[in-house]
């Protein structure tokens, strides 16, 4: 069974997948869609790509800094938006180190 953690981002509850193999925190399509509808702006830099755990290459749509809250602790996390990712939110090692 995969480990999940309920977190809050701008008042919305996300079930984040705790992924020790991910160096960065990632918003997938459904997670980004929720925040986009709330009016959250995306910082679009030069086009970049990454390789997922299954070996698939994907495009990074952009990044943003999000306040992620666990219980009463809030940390600011630089998050990559990768629409090809099926999970709404993957909490990578960068998040683990902050929390």
Backbone as XML, in Angstrom:
<?xml version="1.0"?>
<chain id="A" units="angstrom">
  <residue number="1" name="UNK">
    <atom name="N" x="0.845" y="-1.185" z="0.000"/>
    <atom name="CA" x="0.000" y="0.000" z="0.000"/>
    <atom name="C" x="0.889" y="1.246" z="0.000"/>
  </residue>
  <residue number="2" name="UNK">
    <atom name="N" x="0.519" y="2.220" z="-0.808"/>
    <atom name="CA" x="1.320" y="3.430" z="-0.950"/>
    <atom name="C" x="0.984" y="4.417" z="0.170"/>
  </residue>
  <residue number="3" name="UNK">
    <atom name="N" x="1.996" y="5.121" z="0.678"/>
    <atom name="CA" x="1.763" y="6.062" z="1.781"/>
    <atom name="C" x="1.259" y="7.421" z="1.280"/>
  </residue>
  <residue number="4" name="UNK">
    <atom name="N" x="0.166" y="7.885" z="1.866"/>
    <atom name="CA" x="-0.410" y="9.184" z="1.520"/>
    <atom name="C" x="-0.479" y="10.056" z="2.762"/>
  </residue>
  <residue number="5" name="UNK">
    <atom name="N" x="-0.490" y="11.365" z="2.543"/>
    <atom name="CA" x="-0.592" y="12.332" z="3.622"/>
    <atom name="C" x="-1.576" y="13.409" z="3.195"/>
  </residue>
  <residue number="6" name="UNK">
    <atom name="N" x="-2.587" y="13.673" z="4.030"/>
    <atom name="CA" x="-3.523" y="14.759" z="3.739"/>
    <atom name="C" x="-2.876" y="16.090" z="4.075"/>
  </residue>
  <residue number="7" name="UNK">
    <atom name="N" x="-2.846" y="16.991" z="3.089"/>
    <atom name="CA" x="-2.285" y="18.325" z="3.279"/>
    <atom name="C" x="-3.298" y="19.348" z="2.779"/>
  </residue>
  <residue number="8" name="UNK">
    <atom name="N" x="-3.093" y="20.597" z="3.193"/>
    <atom name="CA" x="-3.948" y="21.688" z="2.711"/>
    <atom name="C" x="-3.107" y="22.656" z="1.898"/>
  </residue>
  <residue number="9" name="UNK">
    <atom name="N" x="-3.675" y="23.074" z="0.765"/>
    <atom name="CA" x="-3.068" y="24.102" z="-0.075"/>
    <atom name="C" x="-4.171" y="25.091" z="-0.407"/>
  </residue>
  <residue number="10" name="UNK">
    <atom name="N" x="-4.007" y="26.327" z="0.044"/>
    <atom name="CA" x="-5.028" y="27.370" z="-0.161"/>
    <atom name="C" x="-6.419" y="26.884" z="0.253"/>
  </residue>
  <residue number="11" name="UNK">
    <atom name="N" x="-6.480" y="26.181" z="1.383"/>
    <atom name="CA" x="-7.760" y="25.740" z="1.927"/>
    <atom name="C" x="-8.309" y="24.462" z="1.316"/>
  </residue>
  <residue number="12" name="UNK">
    <atom name="N" x="-7.673" y="23.960" z="0.283"/>
    <atom name="CA" x="-8.122" y="22.732" z="-0.378"/>
    <atom name="C" x="-7.345" y="21.543" z="0.184"/>
  </residue>
  <residue number="13" name="UNK">
    <atom name="N" x="-8.054" y="20.447" z="0.429"/>
    <atom name="CA" x="-7.389" y="19.243" z="0.934"/>
    <atom name="C" x="-6.901" y="18.409" z="-0.252"/>
  </residue>
  <residue number="14" name="UNK">
    <atom name="N" x="-5.629" y="18.042" z="-0.196"/>
    <atom name="CA" x="-5.020" y="17.175" z="-1.200"/>
    <atom name="C" x="-4.505" y="15.926" z="-0.499"/>
  </residue>
  <residue number="15" name="UNK">
    <atom name="N" x="-4.659" y="14.782" z="-1.156"/>
    <atom name="CA" x="-4.084" y="13.538" z="-0.655"/>
    <atom name="C" x="-2.757" y="13.383" z="-1.394"/>
  </residue>
  <residue number="16" name="UNK">
    <atom name="N" x="-1.662" y="13.747" z="-0.712"/>
    <atom name="CA" x="-0.346" y="13.722" z="-1.336"/>
    <atom name="C" x="0.323" y="12.369" z="-1.183"/>
  </residue>
  <residue number="17" name="UNK">
    <atom name="N" x="0.864" y="11.868" z="-2.277"/>
    <atom name="CA" x="1.615" y="10.618" z="-2.256"/>
    <atom name="C" x="3.017" y="10.908" z="-1.734"/>
  </residue>
  <residue number="18" name="UNK">
    <atom name="N" x="3.409" y="10.266" z="-0.647"/>
    <atom name="CA" x="4.761" y="10.414" z="-0.102"/>
    <atom name="C" x="5.691" y="9.525" z="-0.923"/>
  </residue>
  <residue number="19" name="UNK">
    <atom name="N" x="6.556" y="10.154" z="-1.711"/>
    <atom name="CA" x="7.397" y="9.408" z="-2.646"/>
    <atom name="C" x="8.873" y="9.660" z="-2.363"/>
  </residue>
  <residue number="20" name="UNK">
    <atom name="N" x="9.521" y="8.696" z="-1.721"/>
    <atom name="CA" x="10.936" y="8.847" z="-1.372"/>
    <atom name="C" x="11.839" y="8.789" z="-2.600"/>
  </residue>
  <residue number="21" name="UNK">
    <atom name="N" x="11.300" y="8.372" z="-3.733"/>
    <atom name="CA" x="12.072" y="8.330" z="-4.966"/>
    <atom name="C" x="11.990" y="9.608" z="-5.775"/>
  </residue>
  <residue number="22" name="UNK">
    <atom name="N" x="11.138" y="10.540" z="-5.343"/>
    <atom name="CA" x="10.979" y="11.815" z="-6.055"/>
    <atom name="C" x="11.816" y="12.881" z="-5.363"/>
  </residue>
  <residue number="23" name="UNK">
    <atom name="N" x="12.708" y="13.506" z="-6.102"/>
    <atom name="CA" x="13.532" y="14.558" z="-5.496"/>
    <atom name="C" x="12.747" y="15.850" z="-5.331"/>
  </residue>
  <residue number="24" name="UNK">
    <atom name="N" x="11.717" y="16.050" z="-6.173"/>
    <atom name="CA" x="10.928" y="17.281" z="-6.140"/>
    <atom name="C" x="9.452" y="16.970" z="-5.908"/>
  </residue>
  <residue number="25" name="UNK">
    <atom name="N" x="8.740" y="17.968" z="-5.402"/>
    <atom name="CA" x="7.296" y="17.869" z="-5.226"/>
    <atom name="C" x="6.632" y="18.245" z="-6.547"/>
  </residue>
  <residue number="26" name="UNK">
    <atom name="N" x="5.606" y="17.475" z="-6.923"/>
    <atom name="CA" x="4.987" y="17.609" z="-8.240"/>
    <atom name="C" x="3.472" y="17.698" z="-8.114"/>
  </residue>
  <residue number="27" name="UNK">
    <atom name="N" x="2.893" y="18.633" z="-8.872"/>
    <atom name="CA" x="1.444" y="18.690" z="-9.046"/>
    <atom name="C" x="1.126" y="18.028" z="-10.376"/>
  </residue>
  <residue number="28" name="UNK">
    <atom name="N" x="0.249" y="17.044" z="-10.353"/>
    <atom name="CA" x="-0.213" y="16.422" z="-11.583"/>
    <atom name="C" x="-1.365" y="17.227" z="-12.162"/>
  </residue>
  <residue number="29" name="UNK">
    <atom name="N" x="-1.966" y="16.715" z="-13.228"/>
    <atom name="CA" x="-3.021" y="17.447" z="-13.923"/>
    <atom name="C" x="-4.179" y="17.821" z="-13.007"/>
  </residue>
  <residue number="30" name="UNK">
    <atom name="N" x="-4.711" y="16.861" z="-12.251"/>
    <atom name="CA" x="-5.897" y="17.160" z="-11.435"/>
    <atom name="C" x="-5.580" y="18.144" z="-10.315"/>
  </residue>
  <residue number="31" name="UNK">
    <atom name="N" x="-4.393" y="18.034" z="-9.734"/>
    <atom name="CA" x="-3.993" y="18.986" z="-8.697"/>
    <atom name="C" x="-3.854" y="20.390" z="-9.251"/>
  </residue>
  <residue number="32" name="UNK">
    <atom name="N" x="-3.196" y="20.501" z="-10.415"/>
    <atom name="CA" x="-3.025" y="21.809" z="-11.043"/>
    <atom name="C" x="-4.379" y="22.388" z="-11.447"/>
  </residue>
  <residue number="33" name="UNK">
    <atom name="N" x="-5.281" y="21.556" z="-11.941"/>
    <atom name="CA" x="-6.595" y="22.034" z="-12.359"/>
    <atom name="C" x="-7.352" y="22.658" z="-11.185"/>
  </residue>
  <residue number="34" name="UNK">
    <atom name="N" x="-7.267" y="22.052" z="-10.013"/>
    <atom name="CA" x="-7.926" y="22.610" z="-8.819"/>
    <atom name="C" x="-7.361" y="23.986" z="-8.497"/>
  </residue>
  <residue number="35" name="UNK">
    <atom name="N" x="-6.036" y="24.110" z="-8.473"/>
    <atom name="CA" x="-5.419" y="25.396" z="-8.127"/>
    <atom name="C" x="-5.628" y="26.441" z="-9.216"/>
  </residue>
  <residue number="36" name="UNK">
    <atom name="N" x="-5.607" y="26.019" z="-10.469"/>
    <atom name="CA" x="-5.843" y="26.949" z="-11.585"/>
    <atom name="C" x="-7.233" y="27.567" z="-11.469"/>
  </residue>
  <residue number="37" name="UNK">
    <atom name="N" x="-8.217" y="26.760" z="-11.112"/>
    <atom name="CA" x="-9.593" y="27.260" z="-10.958"/>
    <atom name="C" x="-9.707" y="28.251" z="-9.801"/>
  </residue>
  <residue number="38" name="UNK">
    <atom name="N" x="-8.778" y="28.152" z="-8.834"/>
    <atom name="CA" x="-8.755" y="29.103" z="-7.716"/>
    <atom name="C" x="-8.028" y="30.395" z="-8.090"/>
  </residue>
  <residue number="39" name="UNK">
    <atom name="N" x="-7.471" y="30.445" z="-9.294"/>
    <atom name="CA" x="-6.775" y="31.643" z="-9.747"/>
    <atom name="C" x="-5.294" y="31.679" z="-9.420"/>
  </residue>
  <residue number="40" name="UNK">
    <atom name="N" x="-4.723" y="30.543" z="-9.050"/>
    <atom name="CA" x="-3.293" y="30.480" z="-8.742"/>
    <atom name="C" x="-2.506" y="30.607" z="-10.046"/>
  </residue>
  <residue number="41" name="UNK">
    <atom name="N" x="-1.506" y="31.497" z="-10.045"/>
    <atom name="CA" x="-0.710" y="31.742" z="-11.251"/>
    <atom name="C" x="0.493" y="30.808" z="-11.314"/>
  </residue>
  <residue number="42" name="UNK">
    <atom name="N" x="0.820" y="30.423" z="-12.516"/>
    <atom name="CA" x="1.944" y="29.529" z="-12.775"/>
    <atom name="C" x="3.109" y="30.337" z="-13.322"/>
  </residue>
  <residue number="43" name="UNK">
    <atom name="N" x="4.296" y="30.072" z="-12.817"/>
    <atom name="CA" x="5.506" y="30.703" z="-13.340"/>
    <atom name="C" x="6.038" y="29.815" z="-14.457"/>
  </residue>
  <residue number="44" name="UNK">
    <atom name="N" x="5.977" y="30.347" z="-15.672"/>
    <atom name="CA" x="6.408" y="29.566" z="-16.823"/>
    <atom name="C" x="7.791" y="30.028" z="-17.237"/>
  </residue>
  <residue number="45" name="UNK">
    <atom name="N" x="8.753" y="29.134" z="-17.110"/>
    <atom name="CA" x="10.125" y="29.440" z="-17.513"/>
    <atom name="C" x="10.413" y="28.806" z="-18.857"/>
  </residue>
  <residue number="46" name="UNK">
    <atom name="N" x="11.668" y="28.607" z="-19.133"/>
    <atom name="CA" x="12.022" y="27.920" z="-20.373"/>
    <atom name="C" x="11.552" y="26.473" z="-20.275"/>
  </residue>
  <residue number="47" name="UNK">
    <atom name="N" x="11.205" y="25.925" z="-21.393"/>
    <atom name="CA" x="10.687" y="24.562" z="-21.432"/>
    <atom name="C" x="11.722" y="23.579" z="-20.885"/>
  </residue>
  <residue number="48" name="UNK">
    <atom name="N" x="11.275" y="22.719" z="-19.995"/>
    <atom name="CA" x="12.175" y="21.700" z="-19.462"/>
    <atom name="C" x="11.445" y="20.369" z="-19.425"/>
  </residue>
  <residue number="49" name="UNK">
    <atom name="N" x="12.202" y="19.319" z="-19.253"/>
    <atom name="CA" x="11.595" y="17.997" z="-19.200"/>
    <atom name="C" x="12.180" y="17.223" z="-18.029"/>
  </residue>
  <residue number="50" name="UNK">
    <atom name="N" x="11.538" y="16.123" z="-17.716"/>
    <atom name="CA" x="12.020" y="15.264" z="-16.641"/>
    <atom name="C" x="11.685" y="13.827" z="-16.996"/>
  </residue>
  <residue number="51" name="UNK">
    <atom name="N" x="12.228" y="12.915" z="-16.237"/>
    <atom name="CA" x="11.939" y="11.499" z="-16.433"/>
    <atom name="C" x="11.247" y="10.977" z="-15.185"/>
  </residue>
  <residue number="52" name="UNK">
    <atom name="N" x="10.089" y="10.358" z="-15.379"/>
    <atom name="CA" x="9.322" y="9.810" z="-14.262"/>
    <atom name="C" x="9.885" y="8.450" z="-13.853"/>
  </residue>
  <residue number="53" name="UNK">
    <atom name="N" x="9.398" y="7.944" z="-12.729"/>
    <atom name="CA" x="9.886" y="6.670" z="-12.189"/>
    <atom name="C" x="9.706" y="5.517" z="-13.172"/>
  </residue>
  <residue number="54" name="UNK">
    <atom name="N" x="8.681" y="5.601" z="-14.014"/>
    <atom name="CA" x="8.432" y="4.530" z="-14.986"/>
    <atom name="C" x="9.256" y="4.692" z="-16.262"/>
  </residue>
  <residue number="55" name="UNK">
    <atom name="N" x="10.158" y="5.704" z="-16.276"/>
    <atom name="CA" x="11.037" y="5.915" z="-17.420"/>
    <atom name="C" x="10.475" y="6.819" z="-18.499"/>
  </residue>
  <residue number="56" name="UNK">
    <atom name="N" x="9.230" y="7.265" z="-18.336"/>
    <atom name="CA" x="8.589" y="8.126" z="-19.329"/>
    <atom name="C" x="9.117" y="9.554" z="-19.204"/>
  </residue>
  <residue number="57" name="UNK">
    <atom name="N" x="9.490" y="10.138" z="-20.352"/>
    <atom name="CA" x="9.903" y="11.548" z="-20.373"/>
    <atom name="C" x="8.645" y="12.398" z="-20.404"/>
  </residue>
  <residue number="58" name="UNK">
    <atom name="N" x="8.665" y="13.518" z="-19.677"/>
    <atom name="CA" x="7.502" y="14.393" z="-19.649"/>
    <atom name="C" x="7.953" y="15.849" z="-19.652"/>
  </residue>
  <residue number="59" name="UNK">
    <atom name="N" x="7.014" y="16.733" z="-19.949"/>
    <atom name="CA" x="7.297" y="18.161" z="-20.011"/>
    <atom name="C" x="6.850" y="18.837" z="-18.726"/>
  </residue>
  <residue number="60" name="UNK">
    <atom name="N" x="7.699" y="19.701" z="-18.193"/>
    <atom name="CA" x="7.344" y="20.502" z="-17.023"/>
    <atom name="C" x="6.630" y="21.747" z="-17.541"/>
  </residue>
  <residue number="61" name="UNK">
    <atom name="N" x="5.352" y="21.899" z="-17.173"/>
    <atom name="CA" x="4.552" y="23.033" z="-17.629"/>
    <atom name="C" x="5.045" y="24.336" z="-17.014"/>
  </residue>
  <residue number="62" name="UNK">
    <atom name="N" x="5.482" y="24.269" z="-15.764"/>
    <atom name="CA" x="5.970" y="25.440" z="-15.048"/>
    <atom name="C" x="6.166" y="25.091" z="-13.586"/>
  </residue>
  <residue number="63" name="UNK">
    <atom name="N" x="6.352" y="26.125" z="-12.779"/>
    <atom name="CA" x="6.543" y="25.895" z="-11.345"/>
    <atom name="C" x="5.839" y="26.983" z="-10.555"/>
  </residue>
  <residue number="64" name="UNK">
    <atom name="N" x="5.670" y="26.732" z="-9.279"/>
    <atom name="CA" x="5.086" y="27.714" z="-8.382"/>
    <atom name="C" x="5.490" y="27.378" z="-6.960"/>
  </residue>
  <residue number="65" name="UNK">
    <atom name="N" x="5.472" y="28.382" z="-6.110"/>
    <atom name="CA" x="5.766" y="28.180" z="-4.694"/>
    <atom name="C" x="4.439" y="28.122" z="-3.962"/>
  </residue>
  <residue number="66" name="UNK">
    <atom name="N" x="4.203" y="27.022" z="-3.271"/>
    <atom name="CA" x="2.922" y="26.810" z="-2.600"/>
    <atom name="C" x="3.086" y="26.685" z="-1.094"/>
  </residue>
  <residue number="67" name="UNK">
    <atom name="N" x="2.131" y="27.265" z="-0.339"/>
    <atom name="CA" x="2.091" y="27.023" z="1.105"/>
    <atom name="C" x="1.377" y="25.689" z="1.351"/>
  </residue>
  <residue number="68" name="UNK">
    <atom name="N" x="2.124" y="24.702" z="1.795"/>
    <atom name="CA" x="1.547" y="23.384" z="2.059"/>
    <atom name="C" x="1.476" y="23.198" z="3.569"/>
  </residue>
  <residue number="69" name="UNK">
    <atom name="N" x="0.261" y="22.903" z="4.057"/>
    <atom name="CA" x="0.024" y="22.782" z="5.493"/>
    <atom name="C" x="-0.245" y="21.333" z="5.879"/>
  </residue>
  <residue number="70" name="UNK">
    <atom name="N" x="0.485" y="20.887" z="6.899"/>
    <atom name="CA" x="0.272" y="19.572" z="7.510"/>
    <atom name="C" x="-0.056" y="19.850" z="8.966"/>
  </residue>
  <residue number="71" name="UNK">
    <atom name="N" x="-1.271" y="19.468" z="9.372"/>
    <atom name="CA" x="-1.760" y="19.782" z="10.712"/>
    <atom name="C" x="-1.622" y="21.286" z="10.936"/>
  </residue>
  <residue number="72" name="UNK">
    <atom name="N" x="-0.750" y="21.733" z="11.848"/>
    <atom name="CA" x="-0.651" y="23.178" z="12.112"/>
    <atom name="C" x="0.622" y="23.792" z="11.539"/>
  </residue>
  <residue number="73" name="UNK">
    <atom name="N" x="1.412" y="23.014" z="10.807"/>
    <atom name="CA" x="2.674" y="23.522" z="10.263"/>
    <atom name="C" x="2.539" y="23.787" z="8.766"/>
  </residue>
  <residue number="74" name="UNK">
    <atom name="N" x="2.937" y="24.998" z="8.353"/>
    <atom name="CA" x="2.909" y="25.373" z="6.939"/>
    <atom name="C" x="4.326" y="25.631" z="6.456"/>
  </residue>
  <residue number="75" name="UNK">
    <atom name="N" x="4.657" y="25.054" z="5.309"/>
    <atom name="CA" x="5.966" y="25.274" z="4.694"/>
    <atom name="C" x="5.750" y="25.732" z="3.249"/>
  </residue>
  <residue number="76" name="UNK">
    <atom name="N" x="6.678" y="26.548" z="2.753"/>
    <atom name="CA" x="6.632" y="26.980" z="1.359"/>
    <atom name="C" x="7.473" y="26.017" z="0.533"/>
  </residue>
  <residue number="77" name="UNK">
    <atom name="N" x="6.855" y="25.453" z="-0.492"/>
    <atom name="CA" x="7.514" y="24.431" z="-1.301"/>
    <atom name="C" x="7.479" y="24.846" z="-2.772"/>
  </residue>
  <residue number="78" name="UNK">
    <atom name="N" x="8.624" y="24.766" z="-3.439"/>
    <atom name="CA" x="8.686" y="24.990" z="-4.884"/>
    <atom name="C" x="8.216" y="23.714" z="-5.564"/>
  </residue>
  <residue number="79" name="UNK">
    <atom name="N" x="7.125" y="23.834" z="-6.317"/>
    <atom name="CA" x="6.451" y="22.678" z="-6.896"/>
    <atom name="C" x="6.525" y="22.739" z="-8.422"/>
  </residue>
  <residue number="80" name="UNK">
    <atom name="N" x="6.783" y="21.600" z="-9.047"/>
    <atom name="CA" x="6.749" y="21.496" z="-10.505"/>
    <atom name="C" x="5.355" y="21.059" z="-10.935"/>
  </residue>
  <residue number="81" name="UNK">
    <atom name="N" x="4.848" y="21.637" z="-12.021"/>
    <atom name="CA" x="3.554" y="21.234" z="-12.573"/>
    <atom name="C" x="3.822" y="20.370" z="-13.805"/>
  </residue>
  <residue number="82" name="UNK">
    <atom name="N" x="3.412" y="19.104" z="-13.701"/>
    <atom name="CA" x="3.645" y="18.134" z="-14.776"/>
    <atom name="C" x="2.309" y="17.450" z="-15.081"/>
  </residue>
  <residue number="83" name="UNK">
    <atom name="N" x="1.594" y="17.928" z="-16.111"/>
    <atom name="CA" x="0.259" y="17.397" z="-16.403"/>
    <atom name="C" x="0.209" y="15.894" z="-16.659"/>
  </residue>
  <residue number="84" name="UNK">
    <atom name="N" x="1.290" y="15.291" z="-17.141"/>
    <atom name="CA" x="1.278" y="13.850" z="-17.434"/>
    <atom name="C" x="1.231" y="12.985" z="-16.181"/>
  </residue>
  <residue number="85" name="UNK">
    <atom name="N" x="1.503" y="13.567" z="-15.022"/>
    <atom name="CA" x="1.489" y="12.804" z="-13.766"/>
    <atom name="C" x="0.041" y="12.562" z="-13.343"/>
  </residue>
  <residue number="86" name="UNK">
    <atom name="N" x="-0.297" y="11.301" z="-13.070"/>
    <atom name="CA" x="-1.684" y="10.960" z="-12.749"/>
    <atom name="C" x="-2.084" y="11.327" z="-11.324"/>
  </residue>
  <residue number="87" name="UNK">
    <atom name="N" x="-1.147" y="11.328" z="-10.392"/>
    <atom name="CA" x="-1.464" y="11.705" z="-9.007"/>
    <atom name="C" x="-1.669" y="13.215" z="-8.922"/>
  </residue>
  <residue number="88" name="UNK">
    <atom name="N" x="-2.655" y="13.665" z="-8.138"/>
    <atom name="CA" x="-2.842" y="15.111" z="-7.978"/>
    <atom name="C" x="-1.622" y="15.789" z="-7.360"/>
  </residue>
  <residue number="89" name="UNK">
    <atom name="N" x="-0.969" y="15.104" z="-6.396"/>
    <atom name="CA" x="0.161" y="15.693" z="-5.687"/>
    <atom name="C" x="1.134" y="14.598" z="-5.268"/>
  </residue>
  <residue number="90" name="UNK">
    <atom name="N" x="2.394" y="14.784" z="-5.631"/>
    <atom name="CA" x="3.458" y="13.892" z="-5.172"/>
    <atom name="C" x="4.365" y="14.707" z="-4.266"/>
  </residue>
  <residue number="91" name="UNK">
    <atom name="N" x="4.495" y="14.277" z="-3.029"/>
    <atom name="CA" x="5.336" y="14.972" z="-2.048"/>
    <atom name="C" x="6.726" y="14.345" z="-2.083"/>
  </residue>
  <residue number="92" name="UNK">
    <atom name="N" x="7.665" y="15.086" z="-2.659"/>
    <atom name="CA" x="9.022" y="14.584" z="-2.828"/>
    <atom name="C" x="9.906" y="14.852" z="-1.620"/>
  </residue>
  <residue number="93" name="UNK">
    <atom name="N" x="11.163" y="14.454" z="-1.750"/>
    <atom name="CA" x="12.143" y="14.611" z="-0.676"/>
    <atom name="C" x="12.297" y="16.077" z="-0.272"/>
  </residue>
  <residue number="94" name="UNK">
    <atom name="N" x="12.164" y="17.006" z="-1.229"/>
    <atom name="CA" x="12.278" y="18.432" z="-0.890"/>
    <atom name="C" x="11.244" y="18.825" z="0.161"/>
  </residue>
  <residue number="95" name="UNK">
    <atom name="N" x="10.026" y="18.283" z="0.046"/>
    <atom name="CA" x="8.968" y="18.538" z="1.029"/>
    <atom name="C" x="9.317" y="17.894" z="2.368"/>
  </residue>
  <residue number="96" name="UNK">
    <atom name="N" x="9.787" y="16.649" z="2.337"/>
    <atom name="CA" x="10.132" y="15.918" z="3.563"/>
    <atom name="C" x="11.151" y="16.689" z="4.378"/>
  </residue>
  <residue number="97" name="UNK">
    <atom name="N" x="12.138" y="17.264" z="3.695"/>
    <atom name="CA" x="13.193" y="18.000" z="4.402"/>
    <atom name="C" x="12.659" y="19.255" z="5.078"/>
  </residue>
  <residue number="98" name="UNK">
    <atom name="N" x="11.633" y="19.867" z="4.495"/>
    <atom name="CA" x="11.070" y="21.095" z="5.061"/>
    <atom name="C" x="10.145" y="20.831" z="6.242"/>
  </residue>
  <residue number="99" name="UNK">
    <atom name="N" x="9.464" y="19.713" z="6.210"/>
    <atom name="CA" x="8.446" y="19.435" z="7.224"/>
    <atom name="C" x="9.088" y="18.834" z="8.454"/>
  </residue>
</chain>
